[in-house]
Every structure is written in C-alpha cells, then in structure tokens.
Amino acid sequence: MDSNRIAMIRQILNLIFMVGAVIGVLVYFYSNHDTGTYIILASIVFKIIECALRLIKWKD
C-alpha cells in the first residue's frame, strides 16, 4: 500500500479516537459512568488499530 494512503488512514483513525475519547470523558463525568467507560474502551480499539498500522512495515 502507498505510504500516503496509510498516513491518511492513520489520521482518520486518530481523529475517531480523539473524538471518541472526549465524548467518553464527557459522558463519564456528566452522565453515566458505565456508558462513558464503554465509549472510551471503544475509542481505544481505534487507537490500537492505528498503532498496528504504524508498526507494520509495508512493502511497496
């Protein structure tokens, strides 16, 4: 895969992670602790995927 394409995918995954984490923290503090925790955990899944893409060595 092209390195520019991987960079774009990583940026999108990072954006999803950051938005999800902020929403999760807001829900955690202002609404329901359990729901906020689940939202944050779901966001972490996107961050793990992004880290995996960063660590994989792509052959062009």
Backbone as CSV, one residue per row, in Angstrom:
resi,resn,N_x,N_y,N_z,CA_x,CA_y,CA_z,C_x,C_y,C_z
1,MET,0.839,-1.192,0.000,0.000,0.000,0.000,0.874,1.243,0.000
2,ASP,0.350,2.290,-0.553,1.064,3.548,-0.615,1.178,4.163,0.779
3,SER,2.337,4.720,1.084,2.552,5.275,2.427,1.650,6.486,2.688
4,ASN,1.309,7.244,1.633,0.389,8.366,1.813,-1.007,7.881,2.187
5,ARG,-1.409,6.776,1.589,-2.722,6.211,1.907,-2.762,5.713,3.347
6,ILE,-1.696,5.076,3.791,-1.606,4.605,5.175,-1.635,5.791,6.134
7,ALA,-0.930,6.856,5.784,-0.919,8.047,6.640,-2.316,8.639,6.763
8,MET,-3.062,8.666,5.668,-4.428,9.190,5.704,-5.327,8.316,6.582
9,ILE,-5.202,7.010,6.440,-5.990,6.079,7.256,-5.642,6.254,8.726
10,ARG,-4.349,6.409,9.031,-3.924,6.618,10.420,-4.487,7.909,10.986
11,GLN,-4.503,8.966,10.190,-5.056,10.236,10.657,-6.545,10.124,10.949
12,ILE,-7.266,9.411,10.101,-8.706,9.214,10.318,-8.939,8.406,11.588
13,LEU,-8.157,7.349,11.782,-8.291,6.546,12.996,-7.958,7.356,14.244
14,ASN,-6.938,8.214,14.164,-6.599,9.077,15.287,-7.712,10.063,15.587
15,LEU,-8.328,10.607,14.537,-9.444,11.532,14.729,-10.615,10.838,15.415
16,ILE,-10.940,9.633,14.976,-12.015,8.867,15.610,-11.692,8.605,17.073
17,PHE,-10.438,8.248,17.346,-10.019,8.002,18.725,-10.176,9.245,19.595
18,MET,-9.680,10.377,19.103,-9.720,11.598,19.911,-11.150,12.065,20.172
19,VAL,-11.987,12.047,19.145,-13.384,12.458,19.324,-14.093,11.500,20.272
20,GLY,-13.878,10.218,20.094,-14.498,9.228,20.974,-14.046,9.361,22.419
21,ALA,-12.754,9.626,22.601,-12.237,9.771,23.965,-12.834,10.991,24.653
22,VAL,-12.933,12.108,23.938,-13.519,13.314,24.523,-14.990,13.090,24.854
23,ILE,-15.725,12.484,23.936,-17.137,12.200,24.197,-17.269,11.236,25.367
24,GLY,-16.412,10.229,25.421,-16.460,9.269,26.521,-16.203,9.912,27.873
25,VAL,-15.229,10.823,27.928,-14.935,11.507,29.192,-16.107,12.396,29.602
26,LEU,-16.679,13.093,28.624,-17.837,13.945,28.946,-19.008,13.119,29.455
27,VAL,-19.286,12.008,28.808,-20.378,11.135,29.261,-20.054,10.572,30.639
28,TYR,-18.804,10.197,30.845,-18.387,9.629,32.126,-18.636,10.604,33.270
29,PHE,-18.242,11.864,33.078,-18.350,12.829,34.173,-19.735,13.446,34.317
30,TYR,-20.477,13.581,33.213,-21.743,14.299,33.274,-22.978,13.418,33.174
31,SER,-22.801,12.136,32.899,-23.982,11.289,32.741,-23.794,9.955,33.458
32,ASN,-23.413,8.946,32.703,-23.358,7.589,33.217,-21.919,7.077,33.170
33,HIS,-21.411,6.618,34.303,-20.025,6.137,34.372,-19.810,4.904,33.493
34,ASP,-20.745,3.972,33.510,-20.568,2.747,32.715,-20.544,3.049,31.222
35,THR,-21.478,3.851,30.759,-21.534,4.182,29.333,-20.283,4.935,28.905
36,GLY,-19.818,5.870,29.715,-18.601,6.601,29.405,-17.400,5.684,29.291
37,THR,-17.323,4.713,30.190,-16.226,3.744,30.148,-16.270,2.923,28.868
38,TYR,-17.454,2.497,28.450,-17.580,1.707,27.222,-17.195,2.528,25.995
39,ILE,-17.569,3.800,25.980,-17.210,4.661,24.848,-15.695,4.835,24.785
40,ILE,-15.063,5.046,25.920,-13.604,5.201,25.952,-12.919,3.909,25.503
41,LEU,-13.409,2.775,25.962,-12.816,1.495,25.547,-12.969,1.267,24.051
42,ALA,-14.109,1.646,23.490,-14.303,1.514,22.045,-13.335,2.429,21.292
43,SER,-13.068,3.603,21.839,-12.117,4.521,21.218,-10.713,3.944,21.234
44,ILE,-10.364,3.268,22.295,-9.031,2.674,22.413,-8.812,1.609,21.341
45,VAL,-9.872,0.929,20.932,-9.752,-0.066,19.864,-9.243,0.600,18.578
46,PHE,-9.771,1.799,18.272,-9.307,2.515,17.087,-7.837,2.915,17.227
47,LYS,-7.422,3.281,18.420,-6.022,3.642,18.646,-5.108,2.425,18.494
48,ILE,-5.554,1.272,18.945,-4.765,0.051,18.788,-4.594,-0.293,17.310
49,ILE,-5.651,-0.129,16.528,-5.568,-0.383,15.088,-4.576,0.582,14.444
50,GLU,-4.638,1.857,14.855,-3.708,2.850,14.317,-2.267,2.491,14.668
51,CYS,-2.025,2.058,15.881,-0.674,1.660,16.295,-0.194,0.449,15.509
52,ALA,-1.079,-0.479,15.251,-0.700,-1.655,14.460,-0.296,-1.245,13.047
53,LEU,-1.035,-0.298,12.460,-0.668,0.174,11.123,0.688,0.880,11.142
54,ARG,0.977,1.568,12.221,2.255,2.268,12.336,3.410,1.270,12.436
55,LEU,3.185,0.167,13.113,4.263,-0.787,13.341,4.513,-1.731,12.174
56,ILE,3.495,-1.943,11.353,3.636,-2.855,10.210,4.517,-2.191,9.156
57,LYS,5.462,-2.934,8.660,6.327,-2.443,7.592,5.690,-2.790,6.250
58,TRP,5.258,-1.779,5.526,4.603,-2.007,4.234,5.634,-2.086,3.127
59,LYS,5.455,-3.085,2.262,6.333,-3.232,1.103,5.645,-2.585,-0.096
60,ASP,6.360,-1.693,-0.783,5.769,-1.019,-1.940,5.935,-1.837,-3.194
